[in-house]
């Protein structure tokens, strides 16, 4: 039987941290482009997704071990847990 319950990391999110600005903070510093934006639900930084050349949010997870991000794209309403590779809508 499949478990459709969100993982503990996703369940722990009670209040969403939203993007302060619609930019990848690291791409702006480096002068590079991004495809989509994600906002870390631990520290609130907004960085680019894995479809972007630099994949800053995945790097952030590997270094900081902050497990959950939300999509910061207009009209998208989902969270993703890197640890458990799980998505949940909100």
DRENTIFI-650982 format. One record per atom (N, C-alpha, C): x, y, z; residue in one letter; atom name. Coordinates in steps of 0.2 Angstrom, whole numbers. Layout:
+-------+-------+-------+------+------+
!     x !     y !     z ! type ! atom !
+-------+-------+-------+------+------+
!     X !     Y !     Z !    A !   CA !
...
+-------+-------+-------+------+------+
// end
This chain:
+-------+-------+-------+------+------+
!     x !     y !     z ! type ! atom !
+-------+-------+-------+------+------+
!     4 !    -6 !     0 !    X !    N !
!     0 !     0 !     0 !    X !   CA !
!     4 !     6 !     0 !    X !    C !
!     3 !    11 !    -4 !    X !    N !
!     7 !    17 !    -5 !    X !   CA !
!     5 !    22 !     0 !    X !    C !
!    10 !    25 !     3 !    X !    N !
!     9 !    30 !     8 !    X !   CA !
!     9 !    37 !     5 !    X !    C !
!     3 !    40 !     5 !    X !    N !
!     2 !    47 !     2 !    X !   CA !
!     3 !    53 !     7 !    X !    C !
!     6 !    51 !    13 !    X !    N !
!     7 !    56 !    18 !    X !   CA !
!    14 !    60 !    16 !    X !    C !
!    14 !    67 !    17 !    X !    N !
!    20 !    70 !    16 !    X !   CA !
!    25 !    68 !    21 !    X !    C !
!    31 !    69 !    19 !    X !    N !
!    37 !    67 !    24 !    X !   CA !
!    37 !    72 !    29 !    X !    C !
!    41 !    70 !    34 !    X !    N !
!    41 !    74 !    40 !    X !   CA !
!    44 !    81 !    39 !    X !    C !
!    49 !    82 !    34 !    X !    N !
!    51 !    89 !    32 !    X !   CA !
!    46 !    93 !    29 !    X !    C !
!    42 !    90 !    25 !    X !    N !
!    36 !    94 !    22 !    X !   CA !
!    31 !    96 !    27 !    X !    C !
!    29 !    91 !    31 !    X !    N !
!    24 !    92 !    37 !    X !   CA !
!    26 !    97 !    42 !    X !    C !
!    33 !    98 !    43 !    X !    N !
!    35 !   103 !    47 !    X !   CA !
!    34 !   110 !    45 !    X !    C !
!    33 !   111 !    39 !    X !    N !
!    32 !   118 !    36 !    X !   CA !
!    25 !   121 !    38 !    X !    C !
!    25 !   126 !    42 !    X !    N !
!    19 !   129 !    45 !    X !   CA !
!    17 !   135 !    42 !    X !    C !
!    23 !   139 !    40 !    X !    N !
!    22 !   146 !    37 !    X !   CA !
!    27 !   146 !    31 !    X !    C !
!    25 !   148 !    25 !    X !    N !
!    29 !   148 !    20 !    X !   CA !
!    34 !   155 !    20 !    X !    C !
!    40 !   154 !    18 !    X !    N !
!    44 !   159 !    17 !    X !   CA !
!    44 !   161 !     9 !    X !    C !
!    42 !   167 !     7 !    X !    N !
!    41 !   168 !     0 !    X !   CA !
!    47 !   172 !    -2 !    X !    C !
!    48 !   172 !    -9 !    X !    N !
!    54 !   176 !   -12 !    X !   CA !
!    53 !   183 !   -10 !    X !    C !
!    59 !   186 !    -8 !    X !    N !
!    59 !   193 !    -7 !    X !   CA !
!    59 !   197 !   -13 !    X !    C !
!    63 !   194 !   -18 !    X !    N !
!    64 !   197 !   -25 !    X !   CA !
!    64 !   192 !   -30 !    X !    C !
!    61 !   193 !   -36 !    X !    N !
!    61 !   187 !   -41 !    X !   CA !
!    67 !   186 !   -44 !    X !    C !
!    73 !   185 !   -41 !    X !    N !
!    79 !   184 !   -44 !    X !   CA !
!    83 !   178 !   -40 !    X !    C !
!    87 !   175 !   -44 !    X !    N !
!    92 !   171 !   -40 !    X !   CA !
!    98 !   175 !   -38 !    X !    C !
!    98 !   175 !   -31 !    X !    N !
!   103 !   179 !   -28 !    X !   CA !
!   111 !   178 !   -30 !    X !    C !
!   112 !   171 !   -31 !    X !    N !
!   119 !   169 !   -33 !    X !   CA !
!   120 !   171 !   -41 !    X !    C !
!   115 !   170 !   -45 !    X !    N !
!   116 !   172 !   -52 !    X !   CA !
!   117 !   179 !   -53 !    X !    C !
!   113 !   183 !   -49 !    X !    N !
!   114 !   190 !   -49 !    X !   CA !
!   121 !   192 !   -48 !    X !    C !
!   124 !   189 !   -43 !    X !    N !
!   131 !   190 !   -41 !    X !   CA !
!   136 !   188 !   -46 !    X !    C !
!   135 !   183 !   -49 !    X !    N !
!   139 !   180 !   -54 !    X !   CA !
!   138 !   182 !   -61 !    X !    C !
!   132 !   185 !   -62 !    X !    N !
!   131 !   188 !   -69 !    X !   CA !
!   128 !   182 !   -74 !    X !    C !
!   125 !   177 !   -71 !    X !    N !
!   123 !   172 !   -75 !    X !   CA !
!   115 !   172 !   -75 !    X !    C !
!   112 !   167 !   -79 !    X !    N !
!   105 !   167 !   -80 !    X !   CA !
!   102 !   161 !   -77 !    X !    C !
!    96 !   162 !   -75 !    X !    N !
!    92 !   156 !   -72 !    X !   CA !
!    86 !   154 !   -76 !    X !    C !
!    83 !   149 !   -75 !    X !    N !
!    77 !   146 !   -78 !    X !   CA !
!    71 !   148 !   -73 !    X !    C !
!    71 !   144 !   -68 !    X !    N !
!    66 !   145 !   -63 !    X !   CA !
!    69 !   146 !   -56 !    X !    C !
!    64 !   149 !   -51 !    X !    N !
!    67 !   150 !   -45 !    X !   CA !
!    64 !   146 !   -39 !    X !    C !
!    67 !   145 !   -34 !    X !    N !
!    65 !   141 !   -28 !    X !   CA !
!    67 !   145 !   -22 !    X !    C !
!    63 !   145 !   -17 !    X !    N !
!    65 !   148 !   -11 !    X !   CA !
!    65 !   143 !    -5 !    X !    C !
!    71 !   143 !    -2 !    X !    N !
!    73 !   139 !     4 !    X !   CA !
!    68 !   140 !    10 !    X !    C !
!    65 !   135 !    13 !    X !    N !
!    60 !   136 !    18 !    X !   CA !
!    64 !   136 !    25 !    X !    C !
!    70 !   135 !    25 !    X !    N !
!    74 !   135 !    31 !    X !   CA !
!    77 !   143 !    32 !    X !    C !
!    80 !   145 !    27 !    X !    N !
!    83 !   152 !    28 !    X !   CA !
!    80 !   157 !    24 !    X !    C !
!    76 !   156 !    19 !    X !    N !
!    72 !   161 !    15 !    X !   CA !
!    76 !   163 !     9 !    X !    C !
!    82 !   160 !     7 !    X !    N !
!    86 !   163 !     1 !    X !   CA !
!    82 !   160 !    -5 !    X !    C !
!    82 !   164 !   -10 !    X !    N !
!    79 !   162 !   -17 !    X !   CA !
!    85 !   161 !   -22 !    X !    C !
!    85 !   155 !   -25 !    X !    N !
!    90 !   153 !   -29 !    X !   CA !
!    87 !   149 !   -35 !    X !    C !
!    91 !   148 !   -40 !    X !    N !
!    89 !   144 !   -46 !    X !   CA !
!    88 !   137 !   -46 !    X !    C !
!    84 !   134 !   -50 !    X !    N !
!    82 !   127 !   -50 !    X !   CA !
!    87 !   123 !   -54 !    X !    C !
!    86 !   116 !   -54 !    X !    N !
!    90 !   112 !   -57 !    X !   CA !
!    90 !   112 !   -65 !    X !    C !
!    85 !   115 !   -68 !    X !    N !
!    85 !   117 !   -75 !    X !   CA !
!    90 !   123 !   -77 !    X !    C !
!    92 !   126 !   -72 !    X !    N !
!    96 !   132 !   -73 !    X !   CA !
!   103 !   130 !   -74 !    X !    C !
!   108 !   133 !   -77 !    X !    N !
!   115 !   131 !   -78 !    X !   CA !
!   119 !   130 !   -72 !    X !    C !
!   118 !   134 !   -67 !    X !    N !
!   122 !   134 !   -61 !    X !   CA !
!   118 !   130 !   -55 !    X !    C !
!   112 !   128 !   -56 !    X !    N !
!   109 !   124 !   -51 !    X !   CA !
!   110 !   126 !   -43 !    X !    C !
!   109 !   133 !   -42 !    X !    N !
!   111 !   135 !   -36 !    X !   CA !
!   107 !   133 !   -30 !    X !    C !
!   101 !   131 !   -31 !    X !    N !
!    97 !   128 !   -25 !    X !   CA !
!   100 !   122 !   -23 !    X !    C !
!   101 !   117 !   -28 !    X !    N !
!   104 !   111 !   -26 !    X !   CA !
!   110 !   111 !   -23 !    X !    C !
!   115 !   116 !   -25 !    X !    N !
!   121 !   117 !   -21 !    X !   CA !
!   120 !   119 !   -14 !    X !    C !
!   115 !   124 !   -13 !    X !    N !
!   113 !   126 !    -7 !    X !   CA !
!   111 !   120 !    -2 !    X !    C !
!   107 !   116 !    -5 !    X !    N !
!   105 !   110 !    -1 !    X !   CA !
!   111 !   106 !     1 !    X !    C !
!   115 !   104 !    -4 !    X !    N !
!   121 !   100 !    -2 !    X !   CA !
!   126 !   103 !     3 !    X !    C !
!   126 !   110 !     3 !    X !    N !
!   131 !   113 !     8 !    X !   CA !
!   127 !   114 !    15 !    X !    C !
!   121 !   117 !    14 !    X !    N !
!   118 !   119 !    21 !    X !   CA !
!   113 !   113 !    23 !    X !    C !
!   111 !   109 !    19 !    X !    N !
!   107 !   103 !    21 !    X !   CA !
!   100 !   106 !    23 !    X !    C !
!    98 !   111 !    20 !    X !    N !
!    91 !   114 !    21 !    X !   CA !
!    86 !   110 !    17 !    X !    C !
!    82 !   106 !    19 !    X !    N !
!    78 !   101 !    15 !    X !   CA !
!    73 !   103 !    11 !    X !    C !
!    69 !   108 !    12 !    X !    N !
!    63 !   110 !     9 !    X !   CA !
!    63 !   117 !     5 !    X !    C !
!    61 !   117 !    -1 !    X !    N !
!    60 !   123 !    -5 !    X !   CA !
!    53 !   123 !    -8 !    X !    C !
!    51 !   129 !   -10 !    X !    N !
!    45 !   130 !   -13 !    X !   CA !
!    47 !   133 !   -20 !    X !    C !
!    42 !   132 !   -25 !    X !    N !
!    43 !   135 !   -31 !    X !   CA !
!    41 !   143 !   -30 !    X !    C !
!    45 !   147 !   -33 !    X !    N !
!    44 !   154 !   -33 !    X !   CA !
!    42 !   157 !   -39 !    X !    C !
!    39 !   152 !   -43 !    X !    N !
!    36 !   154 !   -50 !    X !   CA !
!    29 !   156 !   -49 !    X !    C !
!    27 !   161 !   -53 !    X !    N !
!    20 !   163 !   -52 !    X !   CA !
!    15 !   158 !   -54 !    X !    C !
!    10 !   157 !   -50 !    X !    N !
!     5 !   152 !   -52 !    X !   CA !
!     7 !   145 !   -49 !    X !    C !
!    13 !   143 !   -47 !    X !    N !
!    15 !   137 !   -45 !    X !   CA !
!    14 !   137 !   -37 !    X !    C !
!    11 !   131 !   -35 !    X !    N !
!    10 !   131 !   -27 !    X !   CA !
!    12 !   124 !   -25 !    X !    C !
!    19 !   123 !   -25 !    X !    N !
!    21 !   117 !   -22 !    X !   CA !
!    28 !   117 !   -18 !    X !    C !
!    29 !   112 !   -14 !    X !    N !
!    35 !   112 !   -10 !    X !   CA !
!    39 !   105 !   -12 !    X !    C !
!    45 !   105 !   -11 !    X !    N !
!    49 !   100 !   -13 !    X !   CA !
!    54 !    98 !    -7 !    X !    C !
!    55 !    92 !    -5 !    X !    N !
!    60 !    90 !     0 !    X !   CA !
!    65 !    86 !    -4 !    X !    C !
!    71 !    89 !    -3 !    X !    N !
!    77 !    86 !    -6 !    X !   CA !
!    79 !    79 !    -3 !    X !    C !
!    78 !    79 !     3 !    X !    N !
!    80 !    73 !     7 !    X !   CA !
!    76 !    67 !     5 !    X !    C !
!    69 !    68 !     5 !    X !    N !
!    65 !    62 !     3 !    X !   CA !
!    62 !    62 !    -4 !    X !    C !
!    65 !    67 !    -8 !    X !    N !
!    63 !    67 !   -15 !    X !   CA !
!    55 !    67 !   -16 !    X !    C !
!    52 !    71 !   -12 !    X !    N !
!    44 !    71 !   -12 !    X !   CA !
!    42 !    78 !   -13 !    X !    C !
!    36 !    79 !   -17 !    X !    N !
!    33 !    85 !   -18 !    X !   CA !
!    26 !    85 !   -15 !    X !    C !
!    24 !    91 !   -13 !    X !    N !
!    17 !    92 !   -10 !    X !   CA !
!    15 !    99 !   -12 !    X !    C !
!     8 !    99 !   -14 !    X !    N !
!     5 !   105 !   -16 !    X !   CA !
!     3 !   109 !   -10 !    X !    C !
!     2 !   115 !   -10 !    X !    N !
!    -1 !   119 !    -4 !    X !   CA !
!    -6 !   124 !    -7 !    X !    C !
+-------+-------+-------+------+------+
// end
